Amino acid sequence: MALISGANLTMSYGHFDIFEGLNLSLHHGERAAIVGPNGQGKTTLLRILAGDETPVEGEVFRAKDVKIGFLRQDVTFRPQRGSTLWSLATDAFADVIAMGAELAAMESSLADSPDMLEKYGQLQTEFELAGGYQYQQTIKTVFTGLGFTPDQYHQPLEQFSGGQQTRAHLAGLLLRRPNVLLLDEPTNHLDLAAIEWLESYLAKWHGAVLVVSHDRYFLDKVVNRVFELSYAALEKYRGNYSAYVAQRAERIARHQKEYAAQQKFIAKEEDFIRRNLAGQRTKEAQGRRKRLERLKRDHLLEQYHRQQTMHFSLQTEIRSGDMVLATHDLQVGYPDGEVLFSMPNTEIRRGDCVALLGANGSGKTTFLRTILREVSPKRGAIRFGAAVDVAYFAQIHTDLAPSNSVLDELHRVKDNMTVGEARNHLARFLFTGDDVFKSVNDLSGGERSRLALAKFVLSGANFLIMDEPTNHLDIPAQEILEGVLKTFNGTILLVSHDRYFINALATHVWHIAEGTVQIIKGNYDAYLAETEQLPRRSASSVEVVPLA
């Protein structure tokens, strides 16, 4: 029996239809993903299943006593005043803690009331099965996995950053052990170690998980089913993300072949009818016309809808020297603060793609700012090679002026472009029609990322420094950017949490940890093979059991 299901779900806002007639269900042990381009209704579908929104048509069915945990992407977590990380966690074990208190009270009376022994034994068994003897260790394991340190356990949650509060909310959801876990972009605000821990944790989840995520590597590790939401319809696939990609390509190819064959058949029949309707074979032509009308009415295949995607190239006409960047006796740190890490003497060579990894706060962005000469090294030096021209793609797009239009922003980079040239360029990044007059302040996160890319590719630079370039991009846009960077004829240094992206592009991985940088030749898989013997956060000590 399904833990949760939706039947004939239809949603619209005013005259805008989001989706129509969707059917889906989740069972014990299923870990499913909803994928598809931005704007197709993925978050809306999660909100309907969670009960936050009511569909225009259709119904959601939930199994008896099912408990739903929902990590919302678009709602800020607001902790109760004075609550701490520890109190948030212990709230999830309120029943267990109450049982423990009752057991303690009974123990003092056992000597005087032997008849209570049986009741005490039953309660003790319930307490043990509910995790009463290890719940504190369970809490600490989840906290550690999500990147919290012991000195933060009793810190008021209102003092946490927005990202820390979201992680705290995720910890609370996991510790409450719902039967159904709905997760909207759960890897946002997590470093790589925390993402890997969450993957391990969810792999043992005994209830059901439904996740919306743009993290393809995460989906490969976690899910065993994929729902593709596109053009208001839901297609279902078995397996992880990579299996979905292969099955989807096969399905599209098969559909296109069937569509082409049907169109050929229709054209042949129409030609026969046209030539014979008034001739000796009139009855046969009339019969064929009736059969053709029935086919068009009941069995006509539609042309496959290709999602509109970005289409652009990125090349440089400036050839740098073989050595692009070299470090010597380098220490990186805050201008008036501590040293974050030391760097072995190394080089980036022309054609390399170096991925810089490390926990949040390890110094990745500070290192980029040091390369860009916005921050001075604590010690040592960075040297550029001959004819190196640098372009920087910032994570938070601070170079976008909020009051400017999309068109204005492009002219800031290249003011001699005609309006027609600018509009043609912006169309490659899906800004068409009146979109070019929208102000930056009114753009979504994905639109800002696309605008930043539109400006970035005009630089003509041969050394690209990119800080989280896939942030806010949907999966189709990530795949386009990935393909463009694969064919780039210059050199790349990037910071990214997107392991799928790194795996596809990186020739070297630089990993910042414990105050130094480990340099590994190869992509993310090579990095994992090199570092698998190192201790990592583990979810193995936590028993993931849904509440009854």
JOTASUL-V708792 format. One record per residue. N is the residue number from 1. SS is DSSP state (alpha for helix, beta for strand, coil for the rest). D_CENTER is the distance of its C-alpha to the mean C-alpha in whole Angstrom. Layout:
N/SS/D_CENTER  N/SS/D_CENTER
This chain:
1/coil/29  2/coil/26  3/coil/25  4/beta/23  5/beta/24  6/beta/24  7/beta/27  8/beta/27  9/beta/24  10/beta/25  11/beta/24  12/beta/25  13/beta/25  14/coil/29  15/coil/29  16/beta/26  17/beta/25  18/beta/21  19/beta/22  20/beta/25  21/beta/26  22/beta/23  23/beta/24  24/beta/21  25/beta/22  26/beta/21  27/coil/23  28/coil/23  29/coil/21  30/coil/19  31/beta/15  32/beta/14  33/beta/11  34/beta/11  35/beta/10  36/coil/11  37/coil/12  38/coil/12  39/coil/15  40/coil/15  41/coil/15  42/alpha/12  43/alpha/12  44/alpha/16  45/alpha/16  46/alpha/15  47/alpha/17  48/alpha/20  49/alpha/20  50/alpha/20  51/coil/23  52/coil/22  53/coil/23  54/coil/25  55/coil/25  56/coil/28  57/beta/29  58/beta/28  59/beta/28  60/beta/25  61/beta/27  62/beta/27  63/coil/29  64/coil/31  65/coil/30  66/coil/26  67/coil/24  68/beta/21  69/beta/19  70/beta/16  71/beta/13  72/coil/13  73/coil/11  74/coil/14  75/coil/17  76/coil/18  77/coil/19  78/coil/23  79/coil/25  80/coil/28  81/coil/31  82/coil/32  83/coil/29  84/beta/28  85/alpha/25  86/alpha/28  87/alpha/29  88/alpha/26  89/alpha/25  90/alpha/29  91/alpha/29  92/coil/27  93/coil/30  94/alpha/32  95/alpha/34  96/alpha/34  97/alpha/36  98/alpha/38  99/alpha/39  100/alpha/40  101/alpha/42  102/alpha/44  103/alpha/45  104/alpha/46  105/alpha/48  106/alpha/49  107/alpha/50  108/coil/53  109/coil/55  110/coil/55  111/coil/58  112/coil/60  113/coil/58  114/alpha/58  115/alpha/57  116/alpha/53  117/alpha/53  118/alpha/51  119/alpha/49  120/alpha/48  121/alpha/47  122/alpha/45  123/alpha/43  124/alpha/42  125/alpha/41  126/alpha/39  127/alpha/38  128/alpha/37  129/alpha/35  130/coil/33  131/coil/32  132/coil/34  133/coil/36  134/coil/32  135/alpha/30  136/alpha/30  137/alpha/29  138/alpha/26  139/alpha/25  140/alpha/26  141/alpha/24  142/alpha/21  143/alpha/21  144/alpha/22  145/alpha/19  146/coil/16  147/coil/18  148/coil/21  149/coil/25  150/alpha/28  151/alpha/29  152/alpha/27  153/coil/27  154/coil/30  155/coil/29  156/beta/29  157/alpha/25  158/alpha/26  159/alpha/27  160/coil/23  161/coil/20  162/alpha/18  163/alpha/15  164/alpha/18  165/alpha/18  166/alpha/15  167/alpha/15  168/alpha/19  169/alpha/18  170/alpha/15  171/alpha/18  172/alpha/20  173/alpha/19  174/alpha/19  175/alpha/22  176/alpha/23  177/coil/22  178/coil/22  179/coil/23  180/beta/19  181/beta/16  182/beta/14  183/beta/10  184/beta/9  185/coil/5  186/coil/7  187/coil/6  188/coil/7  189/coil/11  190/coil/11  191/coil/13  192/alpha/13  193/alpha/15  194/alpha/14  195/alpha/11  196/alpha/13  197/alpha/16  198/alpha/13  199/alpha/13  200/alpha/17  201/alpha/17  202/alpha/15  203/coil/17  204/coil/20  205/coil/19  206/coil/22  207/coil/21  208/beta/19  209/beta/15  210/beta/13  211/beta/9  212/beta/7  213/coil/3  214/coil/3  215/coil/3  216/alpha/7  217/alpha/9  218/alpha/8  219/alpha/8  220/alpha/11  221/alpha/13  222/alpha/12  223/coil/13  224/coil/16  225/beta/16  226/beta/14  227/beta/15  228/beta/15  229/beta/15  230/beta/17  231/coil/20  232/coil/21  233/beta/21  234/beta/19  235/beta/20  236/beta/19  237/beta/19  238/beta/19  239/coil/18  240/coil/14  241/alpha/12  242/alpha/15  243/alpha/17  244/alpha/16  245/alpha/16  246/alpha/20  247/alpha/21  248/alpha/19  249/alpha/21  250/alpha/24  251/alpha/24  252/alpha/24  253/alpha/27  254/alpha/29  255/alpha/29  256/alpha/30  257/alpha/33  258/alpha/34  259/alpha/33  260/alpha/35  261/alpha/38  262/alpha/38  263/alpha/39  264/alpha/41  265/alpha/43  266/alpha/43  267/alpha/45  268/alpha/47  269/alpha/48  270/alpha/49  271/alpha/51  272/alpha/53  273/alpha/53  274/alpha/54  275/alpha/57  276/alpha/58  277/coil/58  278/coil/62  279/coil/63  280/coil/65  281/coil/61  282/alpha/61  283/alpha/60  284/alpha/58  285/alpha/56  286/alpha/56  287/alpha/54  288/alpha/52  289/alpha/51  290/alpha/50  291/alpha/48  292/alpha/46  293/alpha/46  294/alpha/45  295/alpha/42  296/alpha/41  297/alpha/41  298/alpha/39  299/coil/37  300/coil/36  301/coil/33  302/coil/31  303/coil/30  304/coil/26  305/coil/24  306/coil/22  307/coil/19  308/coil/20  309/coil/18  310/coil/19  311/coil/22  312/coil/23  313/coil/24  314/coil/25  315/coil/28  316/coil/30  317/coil/34  318/coil/35  319/coil/35  320/coil/35  321/coil/37  322/coil/36  323/beta/35  324/beta/32  325/beta/32  326/beta/33  327/beta/33  328/beta/37  329/beta/37  330/beta/34  331/beta/33  332/beta/30  333/beta/30  334/coil/30  335/coil/33  336/coil/35  337/coil/33  338/coil/33  339/beta/32  340/beta/28  341/beta/29  342/beta/31  343/beta/31  344/coil/33  345/coil/35  346/beta/32  347/beta/32  348/beta/29  349/beta/31  350/coil/31  351/coil/28  352/coil/26  353/beta/22  354/beta/22  355/beta/18  356/beta/19  357/beta/17  358/beta/18  359/coil/18  360/coil/17  361/coil/21  362/coil/22  363/coil/23  364/alpha/20  365/alpha/21  366/alpha/24  367/alpha/25  368/alpha/24  369/alpha/26  370/alpha/29  371/alpha/28  372/coil/29  373/coil/32  374/coil/30  375/coil/31  376/coil/34  377/coil/34  378/coil/35  379/beta/37  380/beta/37  381/beta/36  382/beta/34  383/beta/36  384/beta/34  385/coil/36  386/coil/38  387/coil/37  388/coil/33  389/coil/32  390/beta/29  391/beta/26  392/beta/23  393/beta/20  394/coil/19  395/coil/16  396/coil/17  397/coil/19  398/coil/22  399/coil/24  400/coil/24  401/coil/27  402/coil/26  403/coil/29  404/coil/29  405/beta/28  406/alpha/26  407/alpha/29  408/alpha/30  409/alpha/27  410/alpha/28  411/alpha/32  412/alpha/31  413/alpha/30  414/coil/33  415/coil/35  416/coil/38  417/coil/35  418/coil/37  419/alpha/35  420/alpha/35  421/alpha/33  422/alpha/31  423/alpha/30  424/alpha/30  425/alpha/27  426/alpha/25  427/alpha/25  428/coil/23  429/coil/20  430/coil/21  431/coil/23  432/coil/26  433/alpha/29  434/alpha/29  435/alpha/26  436/alpha/27  437/alpha/29  438/coil/26  439/beta/26  440/alpha/23  441/alpha/24  442/alpha/23  443/coil/20  444/coil/16  445/alpha/13  446/alpha/13  447/alpha/16  448/alpha/17  449/alpha/15  450/alpha/17  451/alpha/20  452/alpha/19  453/alpha/19  454/alpha/22  455/alpha/24  456/alpha/23  457/coil/24  458/coil/27  459/coil/28  460/coil/30  461/coil/29  462/coil/29  463/beta/27  464/beta/23  465/beta/22  466/beta/18  467/beta/16  468/coil/12  469/coil/13  470/coil/10  471/coil/9  472/coil/9  473/coil/9  474/coil/8  475/alpha/8  476/alpha/12  477/alpha/12  478/alpha/11  479/alpha/13  480/alpha/16  481/alpha/15  482/alpha/15  483/alpha/18  484/alpha/20  485/alpha/20  486/alpha/21  487/coil/24  488/coil/25  489/coil/28  490/coil/28  491/beta/26  492/beta/23  493/beta/21  494/beta/18  495/beta/16  496/coil/12  497/coil/10  498/coil/8  499/alpha/11  500/alpha/11  501/alpha/12  502/alpha/14  503/alpha/16  504/alpha/16  505/alpha/18  506/coil/19  507/coil/23  508/beta/23  509/beta/21  510/beta/23  511/beta/22  512/beta/23  513/beta/24  514/coil/27  515/coil/29  516/beta/29  517/beta/27  518/beta/26  519/beta/27  520/beta/25  521/beta/26  522/coil/24  523/coil/20  524/alpha/17  525/alpha/19  526/alpha/22  527/alpha/21  528/alpha/20  529/alpha/24  530/alpha/25  531/alpha/24  532/coil/24  533/coil/27  534/coil/26  535/coil/25  536/coil/22  537/coil/21  538/coil/21  539/coil/21  540/coil/24  541/coil/26  542/coil/25  543/coil/26  544/coil/23  545/coil/25  546/coil/25  547/coil/28  548/coil/30
